[in-house]
């Protein structure tokens, strides 16, 4: 097995499926089944999920809402997704723990690093919601920092594209896909992988990032088993 402990970063937008808003039950179920399969491999798995299918903090300025307030609203959106994913996983008998960057003791545990690691060691899937509990930080930054804190082997960034390209493949038919690329080359080419804070955290802590298409069934398992899919940044 290539990885023992991984952090999976999912976008909130991916949960929309073909809808324009909210959570698509079929996509949620697909993700739950894919994640459940990883447990059969003995992998220790943590998850960070965005909230863009419900609300994004960057929308706040356009609505005349203070940026910090908007970011807190975005954190609550991530909690809705995290709770939905937790429920979908538990429907299949998967043991989970939901930990939050904000205090919400009625629905989840506060994030405590040692506790999170202990949950992973006991075979539970740990879902991190509400970002870092601070405004001005994205869920990408949450994924990078939480991965470092729990000593993950890799950040798996599940997206709707199958890797990192030299240009936007949806706009440029001549875009070239990289199977492997260095952190420095991503900077030099100004490629959009994660926000700068998140990306720099991974680089400074020698934490590789794997970008892959999460919507293609079976890809998550293949990545964890070590098959060459997506793009590895290290």
Rosetta silent file (secondary structure, phi, psi, omega in degrees, C-alpha in Angstrom):
SEQUENCE: XXXXXXXXXXXXXXXXXXXXXXXXXXXXXXXXXXXXXXXXXXXXXXXXXXXXXXXXXXXXXXXXXXXXXXXXXXXXXXXXXXXXXXXXXXXXXXXXXXXXXXXXXXXXXXXXXXXXXXXXXXXXXXXXXXXXXXXXXXXXXXXXXXXXXXXXXXXXXXXXXXXXXXXXXXXXXXXXXXXXXXXXXXXXXXXXXXXXXXXXXXXXXXXXXXXXXXXXXXXXXXXXXXXXXXXXXX
SCORE:     score description
SCORE:     0.000 S_00000001
   1 L     0.000  133.479 -174.851    0.000    0.000    0.000 S_00000001
   2 L   -73.264  -38.348 -176.547    1.404    3.385   -1.007 S_00000001
   3 L  -124.532  147.533  176.752   -0.149    5.434    1.815 S_00000001
   4 L  -104.950  -42.423  179.590   -1.049    4.639    5.413 S_00000001
   5 E  -130.505  123.488 -176.665   -2.682    7.875    6.568 S_00000001
   6 E  -129.089  155.152  170.434   -4.214   10.312    4.126 S_00000001
   7 E  -114.682  123.061 -179.978   -6.223   13.503    4.171 S_00000001
   8 E   -99.137  121.714  176.985   -8.887   13.745    1.476 S_00000001
   9 E  -102.885  120.500  178.755   -9.923   17.252    0.421 S_00000001
  10 E  -114.661  143.778  176.819  -13.313   17.432   -1.283 S_00000001
  11 L   -86.424  145.724  176.593  -14.901   20.511   -2.802 S_00000001
  12 L   -65.529  -36.576 -178.421  -18.396   21.470   -1.736 S_00000001
  13 H   -58.552  -32.731 -178.861  -19.290   22.217   -5.348 S_00000001
  14 H   -62.827  -27.902 -179.594  -18.697   18.565   -6.244 S_00000001
  15 H   -71.517  -13.343 -179.826  -21.588   17.573   -3.966 S_00000001
  16 H   -70.753  -24.346 -174.055  -24.004   19.506   -6.204 S_00000001
  17 L    61.565 -127.509  178.329  -23.758   16.885   -8.933 S_00000001
  18 L   -93.125    4.290  178.828  -25.801   18.231  -11.838 S_00000001
  19 L   -80.685  169.941  178.194  -27.748   20.567   -9.590 S_00000001
  20 L   -98.298   -6.891 -174.151  -27.117   24.307   -9.294 S_00000001
  21 L  -163.665  152.157  170.895  -27.223   24.336   -5.496 S_00000001
  22 L    81.142 -155.503 -173.660  -27.181   22.107   -2.435 S_00000001
  23 L  -115.280  124.597  175.527  -26.407   18.409   -2.067 S_00000001
  24 L   -85.161  115.549 -177.616  -27.115   15.773   -4.711 S_00000001
  25 H   -56.123  -35.856 -179.735  -28.076   12.574   -2.791 S_00000001
  26 H   -68.262  -41.907  178.334  -26.621   10.346   -5.520 S_00000001
  27 H   -66.625  -40.741  177.774  -23.257   12.116   -5.507 S_00000001
  28 H   -60.317  -43.649 -179.945  -23.176   12.022   -1.697 S_00000001
  29 H   -65.899  -39.448  177.943  -23.914    8.301   -1.758 S_00000001
  30 H   -60.173  -46.426  179.251  -21.222    7.718   -4.391 S_00000001
  31 H   -61.999  -42.815 -178.730  -18.632    9.479   -2.241 S_00000001
  32 H   -61.259  -42.309  179.801  -19.695    7.530    0.859 S_00000001
  33 H   -66.200  -41.045  178.942  -19.306    4.207   -0.974 S_00000001
  34 H   -62.846  -44.735 -178.348  -15.894    5.187   -2.372 S_00000001
  35 H   -67.022  -39.394  178.899  -14.686    6.264    1.061 S_00000001
  36 H   -58.944  -38.338 -179.465  -16.082    3.124    2.692 S_00000001
  37 H   -62.138  -31.087 -179.726  -14.002    0.996    0.315 S_00000001
  38 H   -65.448  -29.161 -178.834  -10.806    2.616    1.582 S_00000001
  39 H   -66.249  -28.281  178.854  -11.495    1.259    5.055 S_00000001
  40 L   -68.474  -19.026  178.776  -11.234   -2.283    3.687 S_00000001
  41 L   -88.351   -5.000 -179.537   -7.637   -1.454    2.762 S_00000001
  42 L    79.693   19.873 -178.986   -6.798   -0.515    6.344 S_00000001
  43 L   -80.133  141.775  171.756   -6.158    3.134    5.484 S_00000001
  44 E   -91.249  118.654 -170.081   -6.408    5.850    8.130 S_00000001
  45 E  -125.080  129.344  171.764   -8.531    8.539    6.480 S_00000001
  46 E  -118.851  153.615 -174.562   -9.384   12.108    7.408 S_00000001
  47 E  -134.186  137.248  168.012  -11.583   14.399    5.319 S_00000001
  48 E  -121.061  131.372 -179.824  -11.967   18.143    4.805 S_00000001
  49 E  -126.276  139.996  179.401  -14.907   19.292    2.713 S_00000001
  50 L   -77.654 -175.604 -178.761  -15.691   22.748    1.381 S_00000001
  51 L  -131.655   17.024 -173.442  -19.018   24.556    1.483 S_00000001
  52 L   -64.179  -17.642  176.806  -19.208   26.212   -1.936 S_00000001
  53 L   -76.029  -12.314 -178.989  -22.405   24.360   -2.861 S_00000001
  54 L  -117.284  -51.710  179.247  -24.184   26.267   -0.091 S_00000001
  55 L  -162.142  139.439  176.749  -22.241   29.462    0.588 S_00000001
  56 L  -116.333  135.869  179.743  -18.783   30.844   -0.090 S_00000001
  57 H   -56.405  -32.784 -177.846  -17.198   33.487    2.119 S_00000001
  58 H   -68.725  -15.695  175.834  -16.012   35.414   -0.946 S_00000001
  59 H   -69.586  -21.172 -171.623  -19.687   36.021   -1.849 S_00000001
  60 L   -57.261  -44.876 -176.146  -20.001   38.217    1.204 S_00000001
  61 H   -60.643  -38.750 -179.706  -18.445   41.327   -0.315 S_00000001
  62 H   -68.108  -26.145 -178.987  -20.869   41.283   -3.269 S_00000001
  63 H   -94.213    3.849 -179.316  -23.792   41.056   -0.837 S_00000001
  64 L    76.933   18.779  179.432  -22.496   43.914    1.313 S_00000001
  65 L   -97.122  139.303  176.944  -21.592   41.550    4.148 S_00000001
  66 L   -54.244  138.462 -175.088  -18.385   42.022    6.125 S_00000001
  67 H   -57.919  -45.045 -179.159  -15.696   39.599    4.879 S_00000001
  68 H   -62.738  -42.883  178.276  -15.040   38.049    8.294 S_00000001
  69 H   -61.684  -43.022  178.498  -18.765   37.546    8.870 S_00000001
  70 H   -61.644  -38.045  178.892  -19.077   35.979    5.420 S_00000001
  71 H   -65.107  -39.164  176.610  -16.211   33.596    6.174 S_00000001
  72 H   -64.597  -37.578  175.898  -17.953   32.416    9.344 S_00000001
  73 H   -61.821  -41.056  176.812  -21.094   31.828    7.262 S_00000001
  74 H   -62.212  -36.877  178.254  -18.970   29.760    4.891 S_00000001
  75 H   -62.744  -39.167  178.281  -17.685   27.705    7.835 S_00000001
  76 H   -65.446  -35.222  176.405  -21.256   26.849    8.775 S_00000001
  77 H   -61.898  -40.366  178.615  -21.848   25.721    5.188 S_00000001
  78 H   -64.286  -32.476  179.358  -18.924   23.289    5.487 S_00000001
  79 H   -68.009  -36.362  176.952  -20.507   21.877    8.644 S_00000001
  80 H   -60.942  -46.238  178.752  -23.739   21.132    6.785 S_00000001
  81 H   -64.748  -41.447 -178.898  -21.748   19.172    4.189 S_00000001
  82 H   -63.740  -41.475  179.062  -19.638   17.463    6.843 S_00000001
  83 H   -66.805  -37.531  178.177  -22.740   16.350    8.771 S_00000001
  84 H   -65.428  -42.811  179.192  -24.341   15.068    5.549 S_00000001
  85 H   -66.325  -40.229  177.493  -21.208   13.077    4.676 S_00000001
  86 H   -59.452  -45.454 -179.804  -20.993   11.697    8.206 S_00000001
  87 H   -63.515  -41.695  179.720  -24.605   10.537    8.015 S_00000001
  88 H   -63.540  -39.598  179.114  -24.054    8.949    4.583 S_00000001
  89 H   -68.651  -42.382 -176.992  -21.005    7.039    5.852 S_00000001
  90 H   -69.457  -23.512  174.993  -22.703    5.851    9.023 S_00000001
  91 H   -60.112  -29.082  179.704  -25.605    4.544    6.920 S_00000001
  92 L   -99.273   14.685  175.081  -23.081    1.986    5.635 S_00000001
  93 L    79.429   17.756  179.133  -21.782    1.143    9.094 S_00000001
  94 L   -87.204  130.354  178.365  -18.607    3.220    8.900 S_00000001
  95 L   -78.904  129.437 -177.178  -17.428    4.626   12.231 S_00000001
  96 E  -133.137  162.936  168.500  -16.818    8.368   12.038 S_00000001
  97 E  -138.054  133.907  177.189  -15.997   11.363   14.183 S_00000001
  98 E  -105.484  124.237 -179.367  -16.829   14.943   13.234 S_00000001
  99 E  -121.773  140.237 -172.594  -14.491   17.598   14.611 S_00000001
 100 E  -121.319  145.628  173.825  -15.024   21.331   14.256 S_00000001
 101 L   -77.564  -14.648  174.885  -12.843   24.416   14.213 S_00000001
 102 L  -111.174  154.386 -179.517  -15.767   26.235   15.859 S_00000001
 103 L   -75.625  113.913  178.167  -17.389   25.268   19.141 S_00000001
 104 L  -143.735   62.863 -169.049  -20.531   23.210   18.368 S_00000001
 105 L   -63.673  -18.287  179.416  -20.647   20.679   21.170 S_00000001
 106 L   -72.238  -23.367 -174.449  -24.244   19.615   20.423 S_00000001
 107 L  -121.861  -13.384 -176.431  -23.274   18.112   17.046 S_00000001
 108 L  -162.200  174.326  176.745  -19.539   17.421   17.081 S_00000001
 109 E   -90.547  153.015  170.226  -16.270   17.425   18.971 S_00000001
 110 E   -71.640  153.251  177.705  -13.880   20.375   19.079 S_00000001
 111 L   -71.785  120.622  173.135  -10.682   19.813   17.121 S_00000001
 112 L  -131.066  119.644 -171.217   -7.988   18.418   19.426 S_00000001
 113 H   -54.054  -52.122 -176.476   -4.935   17.130   17.594 S_00000001
 114 H   -63.356  -34.490  178.688   -4.137   14.154   19.821 S_00000001
 115 H   -67.617  -41.454  179.198   -7.782   13.109   19.888 S_00000001
 116 H   -60.433  -45.087  179.166   -7.995   13.251   16.104 S_00000001
 117 H   -63.293  -39.168  179.778   -4.922   11.038   15.759 S_00000001
 118 H   -64.932  -40.626  177.140   -6.329    8.592   18.310 S_00000001
 119 H   -59.717  -43.109 -179.971   -9.598    8.339   16.366 S_00000001
 120 H   -63.223  -43.390 -179.503   -7.622    7.548   13.213 S_00000001
 121 H   -63.220  -28.141  178.869   -5.573    4.904   15.005 S_00000001
 122 L   -85.640    2.609  175.871   -8.835    3.282   16.147 S_00000001
 123 L    88.686   12.826  178.648  -10.005    3.030   12.554 S_00000001
 124 L   -90.280  145.295  172.436  -12.513    5.856   12.565 S_00000001
 125 E   -83.209  128.161 -178.426  -12.874    8.274    9.667 S_00000001
 126 E  -106.083  124.614  178.465  -12.372   11.796   10.953 S_00000001
 127 E  -108.045  125.532  179.506  -14.181   14.658    9.221 S_00000001
 128 E   -99.958  117.440  179.706  -12.926   18.174    9.896 S_00000001
 129 E  -112.580  170.008  176.050  -15.631   20.835    9.575 S_00000001
 130 L    63.880   27.751  175.702  -15.846   24.619   10.000 S_00000001
 131 L    57.266 -141.622  177.527  -12.426   25.260    8.543 S_00000001
 132 L   -94.088    2.316 -178.546   -9.827   26.481   11.009 S_00000001
 133 L    78.160    9.888 -179.051  -12.418   28.455   12.936 S_00000001
 134 L  -129.847  141.669  176.170  -10.815   31.698   11.730 S_00000001
 135 L   -70.375  165.808  176.185  -11.804   34.008    8.877 S_00000001
 136 L    75.737    5.374  175.889   -9.559   34.658    5.853 S_00000001
 137 L  -117.319  135.095 -178.941   -8.484   31.008    5.603 S_00000001
 138 L   -84.764  171.570  174.953   -9.826   28.678    2.917 S_00000001
 139 H   -72.250  -20.809  171.418  -10.744   25.017    3.251 S_00000001
 140 H   -63.888  -43.587  177.333   -7.615   24.289    1.188 S_00000001
 141 H   -63.953  -38.247  176.160   -5.589   25.860    4.008 S_00000001
 142 H   -59.384  -46.529 -179.062   -7.592   23.788    6.474 S_00000001
 143 H   -60.313  -45.272 -178.731   -6.743   20.629    4.550 S_00000001
 144 H   -63.817  -48.355 -177.091   -3.028   21.446    4.450 S_00000001
 145 H   -67.254  -44.620  179.112   -2.753   22.363    8.127 S_00000001
 146 H   -63.222  -37.944  178.039   -4.867   19.469    9.409 S_00000001
 147 H   -62.167  -41.216  178.189   -2.859   17.045    7.259 S_00000001
 148 H   -65.958  -42.798 -177.672    0.360   18.338    8.789 S_00000001
 149 H   -64.342  -38.514 -178.327   -1.084   18.182   12.300 S_00000001
 150 L   -90.609    3.672  177.892   -2.234   14.565   11.987 S_00000001
 151 L    61.546   46.234  177.641    1.027   13.600   10.211 S_00000001
 152 L   -70.591  155.943  178.946   -0.675   12.449    7.024 S_00000001
 153 L   -80.964  -25.713 -173.765    1.401   10.955    4.211 S_00000001
 154 E  -163.552  153.810  167.839   -0.349   12.969    1.489 S_00000001
 155 E  -100.836  120.967  175.560   -3.159   15.399    0.709 S_00000001
 156 E   -98.110  109.771 -177.866   -5.524   13.899   -1.861 S_00000001
 157 E   -97.178  100.926  179.930   -7.295   16.781   -3.582 S_00000001
 158 E   -82.944  119.917 -177.095  -10.396   15.376   -5.234 S_00000001
 159 E  -129.123 -170.997  177.377  -11.620   17.639   -8.005 S_00000001
 160 L   -95.517   -3.128  174.527  -13.662   17.454  -11.217 S_00000001
 161 L  -110.312  159.694 -170.921  -10.506   17.429  -13.389 S_00000001
 162 L   -94.157   22.249  177.141   -8.078   14.526  -13.622 S_00000001
 163 L   153.686 -166.133  179.522   -4.905   16.364  -12.643 S_00000001
 164 E   -99.616  130.800 -178.815   -2.831   19.509  -13.062 S_00000001
 165 E  -116.443  162.350  178.724   -2.540   20.952  -16.557 S_00000001
 166 L   -69.076  -20.483  176.331   -0.335   23.614  -18.140 S_00000001
 167 L  -152.831  175.001  179.951   -3.549   25.604  -18.793 S_00000001
 168 L   -66.949  112.018 -176.344   -7.267   25.233  -18.118 S_00000001
 169 L   -65.683  -20.028  178.823   -8.184   22.062  -20.064 S_00000001
 170 L   -77.903  -16.600 -178.985  -11.808   23.214  -20.298 S_00000001
 171 L  -113.338  -30.466 -176.098  -10.679   26.319  -22.214 S_00000001
 172 L  -117.663  107.161 -178.751   -7.437   25.274  -23.923 S_00000001
 173 L   -66.548  -14.960 -179.836   -7.520   22.021  -25.976 S_00000001
 174 L   -95.008    6.138  179.668   -3.711   22.093  -26.160 S_00000001
 175 L   -61.177  138.141 -177.959   -3.255   22.027  -22.392 S_00000001
 176 L  -103.326  132.609  178.198   -0.708   19.429  -21.255 S_00000001
 177 E   -88.862  137.439  176.418   -1.344   17.244  -18.233 S_00000001
 178 E   -96.996  134.349  172.775    1.494   16.617  -15.761 S_00000001
 179 L   -85.020  -34.515  174.496    1.809   13.205  -14.131 S_00000001
 180 E  -140.983  147.324  178.271    4.373   14.629  -11.672 S_00000001
 181 E  -156.579  149.087 -179.250    5.484   18.181  -11.010 S_00000001
 182 L   -86.915  160.114  175.302    7.545   19.924   -8.323 S_00000001
 183 H   -57.502  -44.018 -177.578    6.300   22.615   -5.969 S_00000001
 184 H   -61.937  -40.400 -178.800    8.773   25.061   -7.517 S_00000001
 185 H   -68.065  -34.219  176.025    7.552   24.399  -11.037 S_00000001
 186 H   -61.707  -42.510  176.749    3.959   24.986   -9.983 S_00000001
 187 H   -62.437  -48.187 -175.992    5.057   28.395   -8.638 S_00000001
 188 H   -62.357  -37.688 -179.272    7.086   29.201  -11.750 S_00000001
 189 H   -86.078   -5.421 -179.876    4.249   28.297  -14.110 S_00000001
 190 L    57.182   45.969 -178.955    1.700   30.082  -11.893 S_00000001
 191 L   -85.036  142.562 -176.226   -0.585   27.045  -11.924 S_00000001
 192 L   -92.553   95.602  179.688   -3.758   27.163   -9.881 S_00000001
 193 L  -107.077  -54.546  176.312   -3.668   24.128   -7.577 S_00000001
 194 L  -141.816  171.085  173.253   -4.485   25.543   -4.139 S_00000001
 195 L   -68.039  159.467 -170.564   -4.436   28.971   -2.608 S_00000001
 196 H   -60.383  -38.931  179.762   -0.942   30.229   -1.836 S_00000001
 197 H   -61.715  -48.548 -179.006   -1.176   29.753    1.943 S_00000001
 198 H   -62.685  -44.556 -176.633   -2.272   26.124    1.606 S_00000001
 199 H   -65.421  -43.505 -179.693    0.268   25.342   -1.079 S_00000001
 200 H   -65.270  -37.040  176.784    3.174   26.919    0.811 S_00000001
 201 H   -58.411  -44.260  179.618    2.265   24.978    3.972 S_00000001
 202 H   -65.990  -43.742 -178.716    2.570   21.724    2.049 S_00000001
 203 H   -62.217  -47.058 -175.866    5.833   22.747    0.402 S_00000001
 204 H   -68.724  -21.879 -178.892    7.521   23.853    3.640 S_00000001
 205 L  -109.165   16.029  176.912    6.503   20.644    5.403 S_00000001
 206 L    51.461   41.833  179.986    7.389   18.281    2.527 S_00000001
 207 L  -103.503  110.017 -178.475    3.781   17.116    2.283 S_00000001
 208 E   -66.562  153.612  177.281    2.949   15.837   -1.225 S_00000001
 209 E  -121.065  131.899  174.629   -0.331   16.736   -2.930 S_00000001
 210 E  -114.493  118.298  178.936   -2.160   14.413   -5.297 S_00000001
 211 E  -101.031  126.096 -176.719   -4.730   16.072   -7.571 S_00000001
 212 E  -150.913  168.083  179.879   -7.211   13.655   -9.159 S_00000001
 213 E   -85.274  105.947 -178.658  -10.750   13.268  -10.494 S_00000001
 214 L   -76.046  -21.275 -175.379  -12.891   12.206   -7.536 S_00000001
 215 L   -79.542  -12.461  175.763  -16.022   11.922   -9.668 S_00000001
 216 L   -84.317  115.253 -176.183  -14.618    8.975  -11.652 S_00000001
 217 L   -55.492  135.172  176.584  -15.682    5.869   -9.753 S_00000001
 218 L    91.573  -12.694 -176.296  -12.818    3.832   -8.347 S_00000001
 219 H   -64.630  -38.473 -178.196  -10.185    6.561   -8.593 S_00000001
 220 H   -60.017  -46.696  179.153   -9.831    7.049   -4.833 S_00000001
 221 H   -62.487  -44.712 -178.195   -9.001    3.382   -4.279 S_00000001
 222 H   -61.182  -41.245  179.019   -6.608    3.313   -7.238 S_00000001
 223 H   -61.819  -46.918 -177.698   -4.736    6.371   -5.934 S_00000001
 224 H   -66.083  -33.167  178.219   -4.354    4.871   -2.459 S_00000001
 225 H   -74.876  -11.279  176.164   -3.163    1.568   -3.930 S_00000001
 226 L   102.983    6.398  177.301   -0.433    3.462   -5.760 S_00000001
 227 L   -69.653  147.898 -174.811   -1.709    3.481   -9.338 S_00000001
 228 L   -84.362   91.189  174.685   -0.490    6.411  -11.394 S_00000001
 229 L  -124.842  160.810  175.467   -3.521    8.628  -11.773 S_00000001
 230 L    65.061 -152.796 -179.514   -3.882   12.382  -11.513 S_00000001
 231 E  -130.336  128.006  177.016   -0.889   14.592  -10.770 S_00000001
 232 E   -97.824  125.416  176.616    1.576   14.184   -7.912 S_00000001
 233 E  -110.288  121.113  178.398    3.142   17.401   -6.587 S_00000001
 234 L  -153.227    0.000    0.000    6.196   16.953   -4.366 S_00000001
